[in-house]
Amino acid sequence: MCMDMLTKRFGAKAAVKLTIVSMIFNLCWCAISYLITHIGLNWSAFYTYNKDVANMAVNDTLGGTWYILLASTIALIVAAIVNAVINQAVGKLFKKDNFTAYAARSWISTFVAQFLDNLVFASIAFFAFFGWTFTQVLIYAVLLATLEVVMEAVFSPIGYKVCKMWDRKNIGNEYLEWAANNR
């Protein structure tokens, strides 16, 4: 929903840029978490039960798994670009700026982008590393995309109201003017 709101207000390019920046912060946090698990602290000092279990639990939680990180990062980039481009393209098909236009652009872009997000993620993480069949990956992608578009539909009225409020309060006008002058 945030991606749809950002695309509506600031355009596809800005929404993708913001997603890439957030992905970089996420990767930095993953690197920090990974380092924390390898600095030799005895995490079990904070627990009274089995020390090995406590150390493994903290390391597993903070350490992450490289193929999950790889899969989610690639899926995020693909989905962000697809979502923003489709959202903006569908938005241009409407002459009026109303909830129907917002819902159409949001629901269509969300379903397609989330389907691809889930497909890419499951193909890398589950198909390649856990031995899922492609049928399982496809069912996973369709079911999750359907659930995500249902949630988008539930929360779209809020997203639309926020976008309208941003318009009324001129939120982000400086960026919009800068972007228009630097095309």
Residue pairs with C-beta under 8 A, 6 or more apart in sequence:
1 106
1 110
1 152
1 155
1 156
1 158
1 159
3 15
3 19
3 80
3 83
3 84
3 87
3 113
4 83
4 87
4 102
4 105
4 106
4 109
4 110
4 152
4 159
5 159
5 162
5 163
5 166
6 14
6 15
6 18
7 14
7 15
7 83
7 84
7 87
7 88
7 91
7 105
7 109
8 87
8 91
8 102
8 105
8 163
9 163
9 166
9 167
9 171
9 172
10 172
10 175
10 176
10 179
11 88
11 179
12 84
12 85
12 87
12 88
13 84
13 179
14 175
14 179
15 80
15 83
15 84
15 87
16 80
16 81
16 84
19 76
19 77
19 80
19 84
20 77
20 80
23 73
23 76
23 77
26 73
27 69
27 73
30 64
30 69
33 62
33 63
33 64
34 62
34 63
34 64
36 62
37 58
37 59
37 62
37 63
38 63
42 51
42 55
43 54
43 55
43 57
43 58
43 59
44 50
44 51
44 52
44 53
44 54
44 55
46 54
47 54
67 124
67 125
67 128
67 129
68 125
70 124
71 120
71 121
71 122
71 123
71 124
71 125
72 121
72 125
74 120
74 121
74 124
75 116
75 117
75 118
75 120
75 121
75 124
76 117
78 116
78 117
78 120
79 113
79 114
79 116
79 117
79 120
80 113
82 109
82 112
82 113
82 116
83 109
83 110
83 112
83 113
83 114
84 109
86 105
86 108
86 109
86 112
86 113
87 105
87 106
87 108
87 109
88 105
90 104
90 105
90 108
90 109
91 101
91 105
93 104
94 100
94 101
94 104
94 105
99 156
99 157
99 160
102 156
102 159
102 160
102 163
103 153
103 156
103 160
106 152
106 156
106 159
107 149
107 152
107 153
107 156
110 145
110 148
110 149
110 152
111 145
111 146
111 148
111 149
114 144
114 145
114 148
114 149
115 141
115 142
115 145
116 141
117 145
118 140
118 141
118 144
118 145
119 137
119 138
119 141
122 132
122 136
122 137
122 140
122 141
123 134
123 137
126 132
126 136
126 137
126 140
127 133
127 134
127 136
127 137
132 140
165 171
166 172
